Amino acid sequence: MATETPPPAKPPASLPSTEEFTEVQQSAEFGELRRAHRSFAFPLTIAFTAWYLLYVLLSNYAGDFMGTKVVGNINVALVLGLAQFLTTFLIAWWYARHAAAKLDPKAEAIKSRMEGGA
């Protein structure tokens, strides 16, 4: 027995025009959203890249330091390498919290206004 897909509950909303997108892009509200994103993402990206490059440089040029035993057969290189993974997950978690608290409400307000809900 074949079933048919039911029709959509409401007709799809019309897409905003190019002028409307440009107007929103130039609005103070969108500028605030962009600043909130950039003020979080750019510094963390730079900090993480510097941290990663420090690890690579230490691995290449400070072999004695990186080979220093910490506990048993665990050396500084292993600890710093695992810290890279930990840092990645912490930044992802931190960004998710930041986005949920600061970015998503602003983006949702802009989206609902663009779609005619406000």
Biopython code that builds the backbone (N, CA, C, O; Angstrom):
import numpy as np
from Bio.PDB.StructureBuilder import StructureBuilder

atoms = [
    (1, "MET", "N", (0.839, -1.169, 0.000)),
    (1, "MET", "CA", (0.000, 0.000, 0.000)),
    (1, "MET", "C", (0.888, 1.238, 0.000)),
    (1, "MET", "O", (1.653, 1.456, 0.940)),
    (2, "ALA", "N", (0.794, 2.022, -1.014)),
    (2, "ALA", "CA", (1.590, 3.244, -1.120)),
    (2, "ALA", "C", (0.869, 4.390, -0.426)),
    (2, "ALA", "O", (-0.352, 4.519, -0.510)),
    (3, "THR", "N", (1.622, 5.193, 0.239)),
    (3, "THR", "CA", (1.043, 6.379, 0.889)),
    (3, "THR", "C", (1.554, 7.623, 0.197)),
    (3, "THR", "O", (2.674, 7.667, -0.312)),
    (4, "GLU", "N", (0.727, 8.602, 0.194)),
    (4, "GLU", "CA", (1.115, 9.863, -0.419)),
    (4, "GLU", "C", (1.551, 10.833, 0.665)),
    (4, "GLU", "O", (1.062, 10.792, 1.794)),
    (5, "THR", "N", (2.458, 11.687, 0.309)),
    (5, "THR", "CA", (2.916, 12.707, 1.241)),
    (5, "THR", "C", (1.830, 13.761, 1.373)),
    (5, "THR", "O", (1.339, 14.286, 0.374)),
    (6, "PRO", "N", (1.454, 14.071, 2.613)),
    (6, "PRO", "CA", (0.409, 15.088, 2.794)),
    (6, "PRO", "C", (0.926, 16.470, 2.387)),
    (6, "PRO", "O", (2.129, 16.726, 2.435)),
    (7, "PRO", "N", (0.030, 17.339, 1.996)),
    (7, "PRO", "CA", (0.468, 18.690, 1.617)),
    (7, "PRO", "C", (1.000, 19.436, 2.836)),
    (7, "PRO", "O", (0.630, 19.121, 3.967)),
    (8, "PRO", "N", (1.853, 20.406, 2.616)),
    (8, "PRO", "CA", (2.391, 21.165, 3.750)),
    (8, "PRO", "C", (1.263, 21.870, 4.498)),
    (8, "PRO", "O", (0.257, 22.261, 3.907)),
    (9, "ALA", "N", (1.448, 22.026, 5.805)),
    (9, "ALA", "CA", (0.423, 22.622, 6.655)),
    (9, "ALA", "C", (0.171, 24.080, 6.300)),
    (9, "ALA", "O", (-0.972, 24.536, 6.323)),
    (10, "LYS", "N", (1.223, 24.810, 5.974)),
    (10, "LYS", "CA", (1.048, 26.207, 5.581)),
    (10, "LYS", "C", (1.900, 26.476, 4.359)),
    (10, "LYS", "O", (2.929, 25.826, 4.174)),
    (11, "PRO", "N", (1.509, 27.392, 3.540)),
    (11, "PRO", "CA", (2.303, 27.663, 2.339)),
    (11, "PRO", "C", (3.655, 28.260, 2.734)),
    (11, "PRO", "O", (3.742, 29.009, 3.707)),
    (12, "PRO", "N", (4.706, 27.932, 1.984)),
    (12, "PRO", "CA", (6.021, 28.467, 2.324)),
    (12, "PRO", "C", (6.027, 29.989, 2.199)),
    (12, "PRO", "O", (5.439, 30.562, 1.282)),
    (13, "ALA", "N", (6.708, 30.619, 3.147)),
    (13, "ALA", "CA", (6.809, 32.081, 3.132)),
    (13, "ALA", "C", (7.687, 32.512, 1.958)),
    (13, "ALA", "O", (8.609, 31.800, 1.558)),
    (14, "SER", "N", (7.391, 33.658, 1.433)),
    (14, "SER", "CA", (8.212, 34.149, 0.333)),
    (14, "SER", "C", (9.558, 34.595, 0.872)),
    (14, "SER", "O", (9.665, 35.085, 1.996)),
    (15, "LEU", "N", (10.567, 34.418, 0.063)),
    (15, "LEU", "CA", (11.914, 34.808, 0.465)),
    (15, "LEU", "C", (12.059, 36.323, 0.420)),
    (15, "LEU", "O", (11.476, 36.975, -0.446)),
    (16, "PRO", "N", (12.829, 36.889, 1.345)),
    (16, "PRO", "CA", (13.076, 38.332, 1.302)),
    (16, "PRO", "C", (13.838, 38.704, 0.020)),
    (16, "PRO", "O", (14.557, 37.887, -0.556)),
    (17, "SER", "N", (13.664, 39.916, -0.390)),
    (17, "SER", "CA", (14.342, 40.383, -1.601)),
    (17, "SER", "C", (15.808, 40.694, -1.296)),
    (17, "SER", "O", (16.229, 40.744, -0.140)),
    (18, "THR", "N", (16.559, 40.898, -2.362)),
    (18, "THR", "CA", (17.963, 41.257, -2.216)),
    (18, "THR", "C", (18.107, 42.557, -1.448)),
    (18, "THR", "O", (19.015, 42.695, -0.629)),
    (19, "GLU", "N", (17.232, 43.500, -1.699)),
    (19, "GLU", "CA", (17.278, 44.791, -1.002)),
    (19, "GLU", "C", (17.032, 44.615, 0.493)),
    (19, "GLU", "O", (17.663, 45.277, 1.317)),
    (20, "GLU", "N", (16.104, 43.713, 0.834)),
    (20, "GLU", "CA", (15.829, 43.456, 2.249)),
    (20, "GLU", "C", (17.026, 42.813, 2.938)),
    (20, "GLU", "O", (17.346, 43.154, 4.077)),
    (21, "PHE", "N", (17.685, 41.890, 2.255)),
    (21, "PHE", "CA", (18.892, 41.284, 2.822)),
    (21, "PHE", "C", (19.978, 42.347, 3.024)),
    (21, "PHE", "O", (20.638, 42.371, 4.063)),
    (22, "THR", "N", (20.159, 43.208, 2.047)),
    (22, "THR", "CA", (21.167, 44.263, 2.149)),
    (22, "THR", "C", (20.834, 45.217, 3.286)),
    (22, "THR", "O", (21.721, 45.638, 4.029)),
    (23, "GLU", "N", (19.567, 45.555, 3.422)),
    (23, "GLU", "CA", (19.134, 46.447, 4.499)),
    (23, "GLU", "C", (19.428, 45.842, 5.874)),
    (23, "GLU", "O", (19.907, 46.533, 6.773)),
    (24, "VAL", "N", (19.138, 44.554, 6.029)),
    (24, "VAL", "CA", (19.409, 43.888, 7.303)),
    (24, "VAL", "C", (20.908, 43.797, 7.553)),
    (24, "VAL", "O", (21.369, 44.000, 8.675)),
    (25, "GLN", "N", (21.658, 43.493, 6.516)),
    (25, "GLN", "CA", (23.113, 43.388, 6.659)),
    (25, "GLN", "C", (23.726, 44.703, 7.127)),
    (25, "GLN", "O", (24.725, 44.694, 7.846)),
    (26, "GLN", "N", (23.149, 45.825, 6.735)),
    (26, "GLN", "CA", (23.669, 47.137, 7.104)),
    (26, "GLN", "C", (23.058, 47.672, 8.399)),
    (26, "GLN", "O", (23.408, 48.767, 8.840)),
    (27, "SER", "N", (22.157, 46.918, 9.006)),
    (27, "SER", "CA", (21.493, 47.389, 10.220)),
    (27, "SER", "C", (22.413, 47.279, 11.432)),
    (27, "SER", "O", (23.360, 46.492, 11.444)),
    (28, "ALA", "N", (22.115, 48.083, 12.447)),
    (28, "ALA", "CA", (22.883, 48.054, 13.694)),
    (28, "ALA", "C", (22.730, 46.708, 14.398)),
    (28, "ALA", "O", (23.672, 46.214, 15.017)),
    (29, "GLU", "N", (21.548, 46.122, 14.301)),
    (29, "GLU", "CA", (21.283, 44.829, 14.951)),
    (29, "GLU", "C", (22.190, 43.737, 14.375)),
    (29, "GLU", "O", (22.750, 42.931, 15.118)),
    (30, "PHE", "N", (22.328, 43.718, 13.048)),
    (30, "PHE", "CA", (23.194, 42.725, 12.415)),
    (30, "PHE", "C", (24.656, 43.005, 12.734)),
    (30, "PHE", "O", (25.440, 42.080, 12.946)),
    (31, "GLY", "N", (25.022, 44.290, 12.767)),
    (31, "GLY", "CA", (26.387, 44.659, 13.132)),
    (31, "GLY", "C", (26.730, 44.198, 14.539)),
    (31, "GLY", "O", (27.851, 43.760, 14.797)),
    (32, "GLU", "N", (25.764, 44.296, 15.453)),
    (32, "GLU", "CA", (25.965, 43.829, 16.826)),
    (32, "GLU", "C", (26.148, 42.311, 16.864)),
    (32, "GLU", "O", (26.987, 41.802, 17.607)),
    (33, "LEU", "N", (25.368, 41.597, 16.068)),
    (33, "LEU", "CA", (25.511, 40.142, 15.982)),
    (33, "LEU", "C", (26.888, 39.770, 15.443)),
    (33, "LEU", "O", (27.549, 38.877, 15.974)),
    (34, "ARG", "N", (27.310, 40.451, 14.399)),
    (34, "ARG", "CA", (28.621, 40.184, 13.808)),
    (34, "ARG", "C", (29.745, 40.474, 14.800)),
    (34, "ARG", "O", (30.698, 39.702, 14.907)),
    (35, "ARG", "N", (29.632, 41.594, 15.530)),
    (35, "ARG", "CA", (30.644, 41.935, 16.540)),
    (35, "ARG", "C", (30.689, 40.900, 17.656)),
    (35, "ARG", "O", (31.769, 40.524, 18.113)),
    (36, "ALA", "N", (29.521, 40.440, 18.096)),
    (36, "ALA", "CA", (29.469, 39.440, 19.163)),
    (36, "ALA", "C", (30.160, 38.143, 18.727)),
    (36, "ALA", "O", (30.844, 37.501, 19.524)),
    (37, "HIS", "N", (29.979, 37.770, 17.476)),
    (37, "HIS", "CA", (30.638, 36.565, 16.960)),
    (37, "HIS", "C", (32.139, 36.782, 16.825)),
    (37, "HIS", "O", (32.936, 35.973, 17.301)),
    (38, "ARG", "N", (32.515, 37.862, 16.183)),
    (38, "ARG", "CA", (33.934, 38.106, 15.920)),
    (38, "ARG", "C", (34.740, 38.348, 17.187)),
    (38, "ARG", "O", (35.894, 37.930, 17.276)),
    (39, "SER", "N", (34.147, 39.018, 18.166)),
    (39, "SER", "CA", (34.884, 39.303, 19.396)),
    (39, "SER", "C", (35.155, 38.026, 20.188)),
    (39, "SER", "O", (36.042, 38.004, 21.042)),
    (40, "PHE", "N", (34.416, 36.988, 19.917)),
    (40, "PHE", "CA", (34.668, 35.702, 20.561)),
    (40, "PHE", "C", (35.549, 34.811, 19.682)),
    (40, "PHE", "O", (36.548, 34.266, 20.151)),
    (41, "ALA", "N", (35.184, 34.669, 18.429)),
    (41, "ALA", "CA", (35.840, 33.694, 17.556)),
    (41, "ALA", "C", (37.264, 34.088, 17.168)),
    (41, "ALA", "O", (38.155, 33.239, 17.184)),
    (42, "PHE", "N", (37.498, 35.334, 16.825)),
    (42, "PHE", "CA", (38.824, 35.719, 16.352)),
    (42, "PHE", "C", (39.906, 35.583, 17.420)),
    (42, "PHE", "O", (40.941, 34.974, 17.145)),
    (43, "PRO", "N", (39.714, 36.122, 18.628)),
    (43, "PRO", "CA", (40.771, 35.953, 19.634)),
    (43, "PRO", "C", (41.039, 34.485, 19.987)),
    (43, "PRO", "O", (42.189, 34.093, 20.181)),
    (44, "LEU", "N", (39.981, 33.680, 20.068)),
    (44, "LEU", "CA", (40.201, 32.271, 20.389)),
    (44, "LEU", "C", (40.898, 31.535, 19.246)),
    (44, "LEU", "O", (41.716, 30.648, 19.488)),
    (45, "THR", "N", (40.585, 31.891, 18.030)),
    (45, "THR", "CA", (41.256, 31.270, 16.883)),
    (45, "THR", "C", (42.736, 31.606, 16.889)),
    (45, "THR", "O", (43.578, 30.735, 16.669)),
    (46, "ILE", "N", (43.053, 32.870, 17.141)),
    (46, "ILE", "CA", (44.456, 33.290, 17.193)),
    (46, "ILE", "C", (45.176, 32.605, 18.349)),
    (46, "ILE", "O", (46.293, 32.117, 18.180)),
    (47, "ALA", "N", (44.544, 32.563, 19.526)),
    (47, "ALA", "CA", (45.169, 31.936, 20.687)),
    (47, "ALA", "C", (45.403, 30.442, 20.450)),
    (47, "ALA", "O", (46.470, 29.924, 20.779)),
    (48, "PHE", "N", (44.416, 29.750, 19.883)),
    (48, "PHE", "CA", (44.583, 28.321, 19.660)),
    (48, "PHE", "C", (45.643, 28.057, 18.598)),
    (48, "PHE", "O", (46.428, 27.118, 18.734)),
    (49, "THR", "N", (45.680, 28.860, 17.556)),
    (49, "THR", "CA", (46.702, 28.678, 16.519)),
    (49, "THR", "C", (48.095, 28.896, 17.098)),
    (49, "THR", "O", (49.022, 28.146, 16.793)),
    (50, "ALA", "N", (48.241, 29.924, 17.933)),
    (50, "ALA", "CA", (49.539, 30.169, 18.583)),
    (50, "ALA", "C", (49.917, 29.001, 19.484)),
    (50, "ALA", "O", (51.076, 28.587, 19.501)),
    (51, "TRP", "N", (48.968, 28.470, 20.225)),
    (51, "TRP", "CA", (49.198, 27.322, 21.114)),
    (51, "TRP", "C", (49.606, 26.101, 20.306)),
    (51, "TRP", "O", (50.515, 25.370, 20.700)),
    (52, "TYR", "N", (48.943, 25.874, 19.181)),
    (52, "TYR", "CA", (49.275, 24.744, 18.316)),
    (52, "TYR", "C", (50.675, 24.918, 17.725)),
    (52, "TYR", "O", (51.470, 23.978, 17.719)),
    (53, "LEU", "N", (50.975, 26.114, 17.231)),
    (53, "LEU", "CA", (52.301, 26.351, 16.642)),
    (53, "LEU", "C", (53.404, 26.241, 17.690)),
    (53, "LEU", "O", (54.500, 25.770, 17.387)),
    (54, "LEU", "N", (53.126, 26.669, 18.914)),
    (54, "LEU", "CA", (54.107, 26.500, 20.001)),
    (54, "LEU", "C", (54.406, 25.023, 20.196)),
    (54, "LEU", "O", (55.566, 24.641, 20.349)),
    (55, "TYR", "N", (53.381, 24.197, 20.193)),
    (55, "TYR", "CA", (53.576, 22.756, 20.343)),
    (55, "TYR", "C", (54.422, 22.192, 19.199)),
    (55, "TYR", "O", (55.333, 21.396, 19.430)),
    (56, "VAL", "N", (54.120, 22.604, 17.975)),
    (56, "VAL", "CA", (54.876, 22.116, 16.821)),
    (56, "VAL", "C", (56.329, 22.582, 16.893)),
    (56, "VAL", "O", (57.248, 21.798, 16.650)),
    (57, "LEU", "N", (56.535, 23.849, 17.225)),
    (57, "LEU", "CA", (57.901, 24.372, 17.318)),
    (57, "LEU", "C", (58.686, 23.690, 18.437)),
    (57, "LEU", "O", (59.855, 23.349, 18.260)),
    (58, "LEU", "N", (58.048, 23.495, 19.575)),
    (58, "LEU", "CA", (58.723, 22.785, 20.667)),
    (58, "LEU", "C", (59.063, 21.358, 20.254)),
    (58, "LEU", "O", (60.131, 20.852, 20.598)),
    (59, "SER", "N", (58.174, 20.711, 19.528)),
    (59, "SER", "CA", (58.428, 19.341, 19.071)),
    (59, "SER", "C", (59.616, 19.288, 18.126)),
    (59, "SER", "O", (60.395, 18.335, 18.149)),
    (60, "ASN", "N", (59.755, 20.317, 17.292)),
    (60, "ASN", "CA", (60.844, 20.333, 16.316)),
    (60, "ASN", "C", (62.172, 20.801, 16.890)),
    (60, "ASN", "O", (63.222, 20.258, 16.547)),
    (61, "TYR", "N", (62.133, 21.807, 17.762)),
    (61, "TYR", "CA", (63.373, 22.460, 18.171)),
    (61, "TYR", "C", (63.734, 22.298, 19.643)),
    (61, "TYR", "O", (64.819, 22.715, 20.050)),
    (62, "ALA", "N", (62.875, 21.718, 20.438)),
    (62, "ALA", "CA", (63.179, 21.529, 21.859)),
    (62, "ALA", "C", (62.944, 20.076, 22.236)),
    (62, "ALA", "O", (62.159, 19.765, 23.131)),
    (63, "GLY", "N", (63.632, 19.208, 21.543)),
    (63, "GLY", "CA", (63.455, 17.773, 21.748)),
    (63, "GLY", "C", (63.785, 17.322, 23.159)),
    (63, "GLY", "O", (63.102, 16.459, 23.711)),
    (64, "ASP", "N", (64.821, 17.896, 23.744)),
    (64, "ASP", "CA", (65.193, 17.511, 25.109)),
    (64, "ASP", "C", (64.098, 17.887, 26.098)),
    (64, "ASP", "O", (63.755, 17.105, 26.985)),
    (65, "PHE", "N", (63.551, 19.093, 25.938)),
    (65, "PHE", "CA", (62.472, 19.533, 26.825)),
    (65, "PHE", "C", (61.239, 18.652, 26.642)),
    (65, "PHE", "O", (60.639, 18.209, 27.621)),
    (66, "MET", "N", (60.862, 18.398, 25.392)),
    (66, "MET", "CA", (59.672, 17.610, 25.121)),
    (66, "MET", "C", (59.839, 16.156, 25.573)),
    (66, "MET", "O", (58.855, 15.477, 25.869)),
    (67, "GLY", "N", (61.073, 15.689, 25.624)),
    (67, "GLY", "CA", (61.343, 14.319, 26.053)),
    (67, "GLY", "C", (61.446, 14.161, 27.558)),
    (67, "GLY", "O", (61.612, 13.047, 28.054)),
    (68, "THR", "N", (61.349, 15.256, 28.287)),
    (68, "THR", "CA", (61.445, 15.199, 29.743)),
    (68, "THR", "C", (60.312, 14.349, 30.308)),
    (68, "THR", "O", (59.138, 14.553, 30.000)),
    (69, "LYS", "N", (60.706, 13.385, 31.151)),
    (69, "LYS", "CA", (59.709, 12.490, 31.761)),
    (69, "LYS", "C", (58.924, 13.241, 32.828)),
    (69, "LYS", "O", (59.498, 13.974, 33.634)),
    (70, "VAL", "N", (57.615, 13.054, 32.827)),
    (70, "VAL", "CA", (56.750, 13.666, 33.832)),
    (70, "VAL", "C", (56.437, 12.621, 34.899)),
    (70, "VAL", "O", (56.718, 12.819, 36.081)),
    (71, "VAL", "N", (55.853, 11.510, 34.465)),
    (71, "VAL", "CA", (55.536, 10.395, 35.349)),
    (71, "VAL", "C", (55.752, 9.113, 34.557)),
    (71, "VAL", "O", (55.132, 8.927, 33.509)),
    (72, "GLY", "N", (56.604, 8.241, 35.029)),
    (72, "GLY", "CA", (56.846, 6.982, 34.327)),
    (72, "GLY", "C", (57.318, 7.235, 32.908)),
    (72, "GLY", "O", (58.304, 7.942, 32.698)),
    (73, "ASN", "N", (56.619, 6.658, 31.923)),
    (73, "ASN", "CA", (56.978, 6.850, 30.515)),
    (73, "ASN", "C", (56.223, 8.007, 29.869)),
    (73, "ASN", "O", (56.301, 8.194, 28.655)),
    (74, "ILE", "N", (55.514, 8.764, 30.646)),
    (74, "ILE", "CA", (54.761, 9.908, 30.116)),
    (74, "ILE", "C", (55.680, 11.121, 30.130)),
    (74, "ILE", "O", (56.207, 11.513, 31.171)),
    (75, "ASN", "N", (55.861, 11.711, 28.940)),
    (75, "ASN", "CA", (56.748, 12.870, 28.844)),
    (75, "ASN", "C", (55.960, 14.143, 28.540)),
    (75, "ASN", "O", (54.744, 14.106, 28.351)),
    (76, "VAL", "N", (56.671, 15.264, 28.495)),
    (76, "VAL", "CA", (56.046, 16.571, 28.264)),
    (76, "VAL", "C", (55.331, 16.600, 26.913)),
    (76, "VAL", "O", (54.249, 17.177, 26.798)),
    (77, "ALA", "N", (55.921, 15.987, 25.900)),
    (77, "ALA", "CA", (55.304, 15.985, 24.562)),
    (77, "ALA", "C", (53.930, 15.324, 24.592)),
    (77, "ALA", "O", (52.990, 15.832, 23.981)),
    (78, "LEU", "N", (53.801, 14.209, 25.289)),
    (78, "LEU", "CA", (52.515, 13.525, 25.367)),
    (78, "LEU", "C", (51.496, 14.369, 26.125)),
    (78, "LEU", "O", (50.339, 14.469, 25.717)),
    (79, "VAL", "N", (51.926, 14.971, 27.221)),
    (79, "VAL", "CA", (51.017, 15.811, 28.009)),
    (79, "VAL", "C", (50.531, 16.995, 27.175)),
    (79, "VAL", "O", (49.335, 17.286, 27.153)),
    (80, "LEU", "N", (51.446, 17.676, 26.490)),
    (80, "LEU", "CA", (51.046, 18.821, 25.665)),
    (80, "LEU", "C", (50.207, 18.386, 24.463)),
    (80, "LEU", "O", (49.290, 19.103, 24.062)),
    (81, "GLY", "N", (50.507, 17.233, 23.891)),
    (81, "GLY", "CA", (49.710, 16.720, 22.775)),
    (81, "GLY", "C", (48.286, 16.411, 23.200)),
    (81, "GLY", "O", (47.341, 16.737, 22.481)),
    (82, "LEU", "N", (48.121, 15.788, 24.356)),
    (82, "LEU", "CA", (46.776, 15.516, 24.865)),
    (82, "LEU", "C", (46.070, 16.806, 25.260)),
    (82, "LEU", "O", (44.849, 16.915, 25.147)),
    (83, "ALA", "N", (46.839, 17.774, 25.721)),
    (83, "ALA", "CA", (46.252, 19.078, 26.060)),
    (83, "ALA", "C", (45.687, 19.766, 24.819)),
    (83, "ALA", "O", (44.745, 20.552, 24.923)),
    (84, "GLN", "N", (46.253, 19.477, 23.649)),
    (84, "GLN", "CA", (45.709, 20.025, 22.403)),
    (84, "GLN", "C", (44.273, 19.534, 22.197)),
    (84, "GLN", "O", (43.393, 20.315, 21.836)),
    (85, "PHE", "N", (44.039, 18.244, 22.426)),
    (85, "PHE", "CA", (42.687, 17.696, 22.290)),
    (85, "PHE", "C", (41.751, 18.305, 23.328)),
    (85, "PHE", "O", (40.628, 18.697, 23.009)),
    (86, "LEU", "N", (42.213, 18.382, 24.555)),
    (86, "LEU", "CA", (41.400, 18.961, 25.622)),
    (86, "LEU", "C", (41.032, 20.402, 25.289)),
    (86, "LEU", "O", (39.882, 20.808, 25.458)),
    (87, "THR", "N", (41.993, 21.163, 24.822)),
    (87, "THR", "CA", (41.749, 22.557, 24.450)),
    (87, "THR", "C", (40.704, 22.649, 23.340)),
    (87, "THR", "O", (39.825, 23.509, 23.386)),
    (88, "THR", "N", (40.796, 21.786, 22.366)),
    (88, "THR", "CA", (39.831, 21.784, 21.254)),
    (88, "THR", "C", (38.412, 21.561, 21.762)),
    (88, "THR", "O", (37.490, 22.281, 21.377)),
    (89, "PHE", "N", (38.240, 20.579, 22.616)),
    (89, "PHE", "CA", (36.906, 20.298, 23.144)),
    (89, "PHE", "C", (36.405, 21.412, 24.056)),
    (89, "PHE", "O", (35.220, 21.742, 24.039)),
    (90, "LEU", "N", (37.296, 21.991, 24.849)),
    (90, "LEU", "CA", (36.887, 23.097, 25.718)),
    (90, "LEU", "C", (36.444, 24.316, 24.905)),
    (90, "LEU", "O", (35.451, 24.962, 25.241)),
    (91, "ILE", "N", (37.172, 24.625, 23.847)),
    (91, "ILE", "CA", (36.799, 25.766, 23.006)),
    (91, "ILE", "C", (35.455, 25.497, 22.324)),
    (91, "ILE", "O", (34.617, 26.395, 22.243)),
    (92, "ALA", "N", (35.242, 24.278, 21.836)),
    (92, "ALA", "CA", (33.961, 23.947, 21.198)),
    (92, "ALA", "C", (32.814, 24.074, 22.196)),
    (92, "ALA", "O", (31.763, 24.619, 21.857)),
    (93, "TRP", "N", (32.997, 23.586, 23.404)),
    (93, "TRP", "CA", (31.972, 23.693, 24.445)),
    (93, "TRP", "C", (31.713, 25.151, 24.804)),
    (93, "TRP", "O", (30.563, 25.572, 24.936)),
    (94, "TRP", "N", (32.787, 25.915, 24.959)),
    (94, "TRP", "CA", (32.675, 27.325, 25.317)),
    (94, "TRP", "C", (31.944, 28.096, 24.217)),
    (94, "TRP", "O", (31.084, 28.929, 24.503)),
    (95, "TYR", "N", (32.291, 27.816, 22.961)),
    (95, "TYR", "CA", (31.627, 28.496, 21.851)),
    (95, "TYR", "C", (30.135, 28.132, 21.795)),
    (95, "TYR", "O", (29.298, 28.997, 21.538)),
    (96, "ALA", "N", (29.807, 26.869, 22.031)),
    (96, "ALA", "CA", (28.403, 26.464, 22.020)),
    (96, "ALA", "C", (27.613, 27.230, 23.084)),
    (96, "ALA", "O", (26.487, 27.656, 22.830)),
    (97, "ARG", "N", (28.189, 27.403, 24.255)),
    (97, "ARG", "CA", (27.518, 28.170, 25.316)),
    (97, "ARG", "C", (27.390, 29.639, 24.921)),
    (97, "ARG", "O", (26.343, 30.253, 25.125)),
    (98, "HIS", "N", (28.457, 30.198, 24.356)),
    (98, "HIS", "CA", (28.447, 31.600, 23.920)),
    (98, "HIS", "C", (27.387, 31.807, 22.842)),
    (98, "HIS", "O", (26.617, 32.766, 22.895)),
    (99, "ALA", "N", (27.352, 30.908, 21.869)),
    (99, "ALA", "CA", (26.384, 31.031, 20.771)),
    (99, "ALA", "C", (24.957, 30.933, 21.294)),
    (99, "ALA", "O", (24.090, 31.706, 20.886)),
    (100, "ALA", "N", (24.711, 29.992, 22.192)),
    (100, "ALA", "CA", (23.355, 29.820, 22.722)),
    (100, "ALA", "C", (22.912, 31.035, 23.531)),
    (100, "ALA", "O", (21.738, 31.407, 23.503)),
    (101, "ALA", "N", (23.836, 31.646, 24.243)),
    (101, "ALA", "CA", (23.479, 32.774, 25.112)),
    (101, "ALA", "C", (23.455, 34.112, 24.386)),
    (101, "ALA", "O", (22.583, 34.942, 24.643)),
    (102, "LYS", "N", (24.411, 34.327, 23.477)),
    (102, "LYS", "CA", (24.566, 35.654, 22.890)),
    (102, "LYS", "C", (24.197, 35.743, 21.412)),
    (102, "LYS", "O", (23.601, 36.731, 20.983)),
    (103, "LEU", "N", (24.542, 34.731, 20.636)),
    (103, "LEU", "CA", (24.355, 34.817, 19.181)),
    (103, "LEU", "C", (22.983, 34.337, 18.724)),
    (103, "LEU", "O", (22.320, 35.005, 17.930)),
    (104, "ASP", "N", (22.562, 33.195, 19.216)),
    (104, "ASP", "CA", (21.302, 32.608, 18.747)),
    (104, "ASP", "C", (20.087, 33.505, 18.975)),
    (104, "ASP", "O", (19.262, 33.624, 18.069)),
    (105, "PRO", "N", (19.933, 34.143, 20.142)),
    (105, "PRO", "CA", (18.766, 35.019, 20.301)),
    (105, "PRO", "C", (18.757, 36.190, 19.315)),
    (105, "PRO", "O", (17.707, 36.551, 18.784)),
    (106, "LYS", "N", (19.924, 36.776, 19.074)),
    (106, "LYS", "CA", (20.003, 37.892, 18.121)),
    (106, "LYS", "C", (19.720, 37.416, 16.704)),
    (106, "LYS", "O", (19.004, 38.075, 15.950)),
    (107, "ALA", "N", (20.285, 36.272, 16.348)),
    (107, "ALA", "CA", (20.066, 35.727, 15.005)),
    (107, "ALA", "C", (18.604, 35.333, 14.811)),
    (107, "ALA", "O", (18.041, 35.538, 13.736)),
    (108, "GLU", "N", (18.001, 34.777, 15.832)),
    (108, "GLU", "CA", (16.597, 34.382, 15.741)),
    (108, "GLU", "C", (15.692, 35.596, 15.578)),
    (108, "GLU", "O", (14.712, 35.551, 14.834)),
    (109, "ALA", "N", (16.022, 36.684, 16.278)),
    (109, "ALA", "CA", (15.230, 37.910, 16.150)),
    (109, "ALA", "C", (15.311, 38.450, 14.720)),
    (109, "ALA", "O", (14.299, 38.854, 14.147)),
    (110, "ILE", "N", (16.506, 38.456, 14.153)),
    (110, "ILE", "CA", (16.675, 38.924, 12.781)),
    (110, "ILE", "C", (15.935, 37.999, 11.815)),
    (110, "ILE", "O", (15.255, 38.465, 10.901)),
    (111, "LYS", "N", (16.070, 36.700, 12.021)),
    (111, "LYS", "CA", (15.406, 35.728, 11.139)),
    (111, "LYS", "C", (13.892, 35.882, 11.187)),
    (111, "LYS", "O", (13.238, 35.896, 10.144)),
    (112, "SER", "N", (13.334, 35.997, 12.382)),
    (112, "SER", "CA", (11.868, 36.110, 12.466)),
    (112, "SER", "C", (11.375, 37.409, 11.844)),
    (112, "SER", "O", (10.298, 37.446, 11.248)),
    (113, "ARG", "N", (12.155, 38.468, 11.980)),
    (113, "ARG", "CA", (11.767, 39.736, 11.340)),
    (113, "ARG", "C", (11.844, 39.612, 9.825)),
    (113, "ARG", "O", (10.984, 40.128, 9.111)),
    (114, "MET", "N", (12.869, 38.933, 9.337)),
    (114, "MET", "CA", (13.029, 38.751, 7.878)),
    (114, "MET", "C", (11.916, 37.870, 7.311)),
    (114, "MET", "O", (11.481, 38.066, 6.176)),
    (115, "GLU", "N", (11.469, 36.922, 8.087)),
    (115, "GLU", "CA", (10.431, 36.014, 7.617)),
    (115, "GLU", "C", (9.029, 36.573, 7.852)),
    (115, "GLU", "O", (8.034, 35.923, 7.530)),
    (116, "GLY", "N", (8.956, 37.761, 8.405)),
    (116, "GLY", "CA", (7.666, 38.410, 8.582)),
    (116, "GLY", "C", (6.974, 38.081, 9.880)),
    (116, "GLY", "O", (5.787, 38.367, 10.035)),
    (117, "GLY", "N", (7.702, 37.472, 10.837)),
    (117, "GLY", "CA", (7.075, 37.106, 12.094)),
    (117, "GLY", "C", (7.052, 38.229, 13.106)),
    (117, "GLY", "O", (6.383, 38.125, 14.134)),
    (118, "ALA", "N", (7.783, 39.313, 12.826)),
    (118, "ALA", "CA", (7.817, 40.397, 13.812)),
    (118, "ALA", "C", (7.524, 41.717, 13.151)),
    (118, "ALA", "O", (7.507, 42.752, 13.819)),
]
sb = StructureBuilder()
sb.init_structure("model")
sb.init_model(0)
sb.init_chain("A")
sb.init_seg("    ")
for serial, (resi, resn, name, xyz) in enumerate(atoms, 1):
    if name == "N":
        sb.init_residue(resn, " ", resi, " ")
    sb.init_atom(name, np.array(xyz, "f"), 0.0, 1.0, " ", f" {name:<3s}", serial, name[0])
structure = sb.get_structure()
